[in-house]
Each structure stands twice: as C-alpha cells, then as structure tokens.
Amino acid sequence: MSETKKTDTVAEATVPKQASAPEERDVLLKVEGLTKHFPIKKGILQRQVGAVKAVDGIDFEVRKGETLGVVGESGCGKSTMGRVITRLQDPTGGKITFEGRDITRLSTGQMRPLRRDIQMIFQDPYGSLNPRHTIGSIVSAPFRLQGVEPEGGVKKEVQRLLELVGLSPEHYNRYPHEFSGGQRQRIGIARALALKPKLVVADEPVSALDVSIQAQVVNLMDDLQEELGLTYVIIAHDLSVVRHVSDRIAVMYLGKIVELADRTSLYEAPMHPYTKALMSAVPVPDTKRRGQKSERILLRGDVPSPIAPPSGCRFHTRCWKATQICQTTEPQLVELRPGQRVACHHPENFADQAPQDTVLLSVAKKASELVPDAVASGGPTGKEPVAEEAEAAEETAAAEAAEVSEKPEAAEKPEASEKAEASEKAEASDEEPVAEKESVSEKESVSEKAEAVAAEESAAEAAASGAKTGPGAKVTVAKPAAGDDSAPEEPTASAGVAADAPAEGPGDTEAVAEESARQAGSGSQESTDK
Ligand SMILES: Nc1ncnc2c1ncn2[C@@H]1O[C@H](COP(=O)(O)OP(=O)(O)OP(=O)(O)O)[C@@H](O)[C@H]1O
C-alpha cells in the first residue's frame, strides 16, 4: 500500500506544514500525562499486587483535520491508548481534553452525546461486526443509540453511507459473513462515519487485510477525510501504512511516546534509536532484493514487561547507544527540532544530549553487534559494529517475514515446533540463523498478547510471559491475512450461517464486546429489515 501513488499524492498535497506549537483552537484532542494501569489482583481477597502499565504518562495533541499515526511494537500500549482517548476505557490518570472540554472523568451517560463526535474503527473486520445483525442494522446502530433520525429516514441514510464507502445499497439486508475482509472493514467505516464524527480513532484498520485491499481501504479513508473533514488517529505497527497516511507520527515504546514528529522529519531524520530501528525493520517484500545490503537494525530480545519497566530510559535494555545515564535518568520528551519531540539522551541525527556519558552499557555493546556501521558510528562512542552479523540478522528477519507469510497458522503452534520449523526454513532458504533464536519465537507473541487482553486476572502472567515482538520480527508486513482477500467482492449467498459465526475475533475481544454492547443497547434489531 505504501506504493499507492494516490495516497502519496493526496497526502503530499493536503498536508500543511505543521507548526510546532499549534494554536489552542487548532487542537481537537489534547492528552496530558495520560496513564492506564491494569491492576493485577491475586488471592481470595483479590488484593492488588501490581499493575500492567500499558500507558504510562503520555502527552500529545491531535490537530483538527490531521492524521496522527501511532506506531510501536506489539504490547507498547497503542490499542490501550486508543481505547482510553475514545473513553471506551477509563484512564487511570492524566487528562483528556476534547474541543477544549475535559472529558477525562465523564460517565458513560455523559459521554453518550460525545460518541457522535468520537468514533473508533476496529482492527478485526470479522470480530467487530455482530454476525447476527444485518448490515443495515449494524450501520444504523449509531442512529438508534443516539436517537437520531436522519433526513430521508435511516434506511436511506444507511444506503447512502454504504455507497459512500464503496458498497452497494443492495447490501443492506445481508449479513457480515457474506462479505470479504475488505468489505467488512468498509462496513465498519460506514458505521463509524454514520454520525459524522469529528475524530476517528482507527486501531490497525487494515492490518488484517491483504496488501491490495489495504491500499483500497486506506485510500477510502483518505478520500473520506477530505470529503468529510475528519481527523484521524491511526494506530498501526505497519510503518508503510502510517508513513503514507499520517501528517505526524508518534512512536510508542512500553507505554511512553519516545518520538513525535511530522512525517517527513521522522522518516528523513529519525532521532530516537527505537524509531530508527523500527523504520529499518520494514522487510523488503521483493525476494530479488532480499539479499541486497541495506541498513537494518534487528533489536535483540523482547519488549520488557510493562509490569516492571526498565529504569531510566525504558529502551535502554535494547539500545545500542545506552550509557549509564540511560539506565538511571528517564529522558523527557523535548522538542529538539521544531515539530520533532524526542525522549533520548543520545539521539540520532542530532547533538548528543549527554556527551559526557560515553561508556556504553554491556547490553548496548551486545546490541550494537547487530547494528550496521552507519547507525553505530553515530553513537556516542562510535563503536564499530560487526557488519556481517548485521547482514545475517537482516537475512534472518527476511526469512522470518517470509515464513510468517507462508504459515498463517504458525501462531497457534507450540513454541518448540515453531522454532524448529523456523530454523529449518532459514536453512532451506540459505539464511544464516545467526541472529537471536529468541527473535524467531517473537512472532508467537501476537496471539499471546491478544489473549492477555481478554482477562484482567491473567494479566500478570500474560504480560510476564508475553514475549513481545521485536521490530525485526514484528515487521511481518506480510503477516497472514486474517481478512479474506481472495474473497469475492460480491457477497456470497446463503444466510443462516451467520448465527454460527464467531461473535468475536481474537484481537479485539474487549473493544468488540463494548461495541456490541453499544449496539445491543438499542434492543435486538435482528434482521427485521430482511
Ligand atoms: N484489559 C487488559 N488487562 C490487562 N492487561 C492488558 C489489558 N489490555 C492490554 N493489556 C496489556 O497492556 C499492554 C499493552 O497492550 P496493548 O494492546 O495496548 O498494546 P499494543 O501496542 O496495542 O499491541 P498490539 O499491537 O499487539 O495490539 C500489554 O502488555 C497488554 O498485555
């Protein structure tokens, strides 16, 4: 999708140069010191013994009409942030201001009128639509919930919305299972746009879709933004998506924003080493170019547990530039260049913020073994990297990406067999499995994390064991398409299966439940239109 010319052109044409300090009236949503901690309770008395610090003190603003991309590895707190800013979940601390109004502590009832203005698009086009409801019923739910009677009637308006998102008005009486993944996501978009919201938070809106469908959906969102004057927060791990649709990008790591910058600055001169690693980890989809040397950083290990995040800079346990100060002092998110905020003592592409601190931590030395020359030489000590290992790491990352795309069921396999299979594949494709074994197992974590979201009581284990994806592995842009991309654009016939279809997908259990509850709130509207 990153190659979609249209997206590029539109983005290029419509993105105004962002001033670093926006006028108050230009700000639609402002987030200050936002935290979301999930308590970990144990024992019969359910005493709190700790907390999963999913979001741990973030500040940013979303300006009217812009698209803010939010990226980071799995488990960094992106989805939680999205659910908290839309108030689908209550924040633990901090402040959320929408159009100048403090909405941090509004009750569900008080939030109801605001639901018109703030909408969310969910990741899983299969799980986020109630299989027992017709498309007409699903897309009209916001009208029922809000007691809104559109001009010309609900049915007419729903059919107009279906057309707006590129579906046929004839689809009104059909059921979600009759649609392909891309079509379902369009239905979700139609629902989100029904009440003409001001802010749309889209949580990985295309990651479950095939690449070709991704481009269509992204372009659709882009067109709708222009047409309806929408403001987007788009959460994605796929940097190619974020790159082409965002005006500004926030990079999250372990519950914090580590860099926030306009798109061009971020891509041309990323300052946080994590941003740099994340960007370099996008795999080359073209198999012919895979062998070519490029600057790729494969981070070692996993994202640490959000229950007990590392001291100082949270990234220091995986950073090739980490020194003593990184371990002891948390860097603040400061504006080093106009419009580019970074939380790092030793930023890339900028003067060192702690030049006196030159002795690398031992973890940094290990990490730098996997970092190509160009990156490592910019470090505070200019330590020489081992280029061959970096190359081997790159190859392994490519092998991982290839494997994931070939083996959609891999996430369900036991770890041992998956590792064995991974190394077999690496050998078969002439890849040197030099890079960390653990990185091979990292991709398992995607489904593990999803499970962790389901139950609060299992949060401790989930997060503790939740091997999170390193950028090298998370770059599974070619990850298995949960969405059925080869599915026909025309819906297949046959009703009846709908009631048997799974009500929820694995990834959005909680949000989907909430969303369904919101739909259900209007009473059971089961296919009366049919
Ligand atoms: N309801 C919950 N109860 C307990 N822990 C949770 C809950 N929801 C999320 N978490 C934990 O919070 C952390 C952040 O999760 P979150 O889903 O926000 O990350 P993410 O960056 O969106 O990841 P992904 O890209 O995989 O969705 C994870 O460690 C996760 O296990």
The ligand as a MOL file (V3000), in Angstrom:
LIG
                    3D

  0  0  0     0  0            999 V3000
M  V30 BEGIN CTAB
M  V30 COUNTS 31 33 0 0 0
M  V30 BEGIN ATOM
M  V30 1 N -7.5470 -5.4540 29.7310 0
M  V30 2 C -6.2730 -5.6690 29.9970 0
M  V30 3 N -5.8860 -6.2270 31.1450 0
M  V30 4 C -4.6030 -6.4180 31.4310 0
M  V30 5 N -3.5870 -6.1000 30.6220 0
M  V30 6 C -3.8960 -5.5410 29.4630 0
M  V30 7 C -5.2460 -5.2970 29.0730 0
M  V30 8 N -5.2400 -4.7020 27.8560 0
M  V30 9 C -3.9500 -4.6040 27.4980 0
M  V30 10 N -3.1430 -5.1090 28.4500 0
M  V30 11 C -1.6950 -5.1580 28.4390 0
M  V30 12 O -1.2510 -3.8420 28.1890 0
M  V30 13 C -0.1040 -3.8720 27.3640 0
M  V30 14 C -0.3530 -3.0160 26.1530 0
M  V30 15 O -1.3250 -3.6490 25.3490 0
M  V30 16 P -1.9070 -3.0070 24.0130 0
M  V30 17 O -2.8700 -3.9580 23.4200 0
M  V30 18 O -2.3890 -1.6640 24.3100 0
M  V30 19 O -0.5980 -2.9110 23.1270 0
M  V30 20 P -0.4700 -2.6420 21.5740 0
M  V30 21 O 0.7290 -1.8110 21.3950 0
M  V30 22 O -1.7490 -2.1360 21.0530 0
M  V30 23 O -0.2120 -4.0690 20.9990 0
M  V30 24 P -0.8260 -4.7180 19.6700 0
M  V30 25 O -0.2180 -4.0010 18.5300 0
M  V30 26 O -0.3870 -6.1370 19.7620 0
M  V30 27 O -2.3190 -4.5590 19.7640 0
M  V30 28 C 0.1690 -5.3280 27.0380 0
M  V30 29 O 1.1610 -5.8040 27.9000 0
M  V30 30 C -1.1440 -6.0000 27.3230 0
M  V30 31 O -0.9400 -7.3230 27.7200 0
M  V30 END ATOM
M  V30 BEGIN BOND
M  V30 1 1 1 2
M  V30 2 1 2 3
M  V30 3 2 2 7
M  V30 4 2 3 4
M  V30 5 1 4 5
M  V30 6 2 5 6
M  V30 7 1 6 7
M  V30 8 1 6 10
M  V30 9 1 7 8
M  V30 10 2 8 9
M  V30 11 1 9 10
M  V30 12 1 10 11
M  V30 13 1 11 12
M  V30 14 1 11 30
M  V30 15 1 12 13
M  V30 16 1 13 14
M  V30 17 1 13 28
M  V30 18 1 14 15
M  V30 19 1 15 16
M  V30 20 2 16 17
M  V30 21 1 16 18
M  V30 22 1 16 19
M  V30 23 1 19 20
M  V30 24 2 20 21
M  V30 25 1 20 22
M  V30 26 1 20 23
M  V30 27 1 23 24
M  V30 28 2 24 25
M  V30 29 1 24 26
M  V30 30 1 24 27
M  V30 31 1 28 29
M  V30 32 1 28 30
M  V30 33 1 30 31
M  V30 END BOND
M  V30 END CTAB
M  END
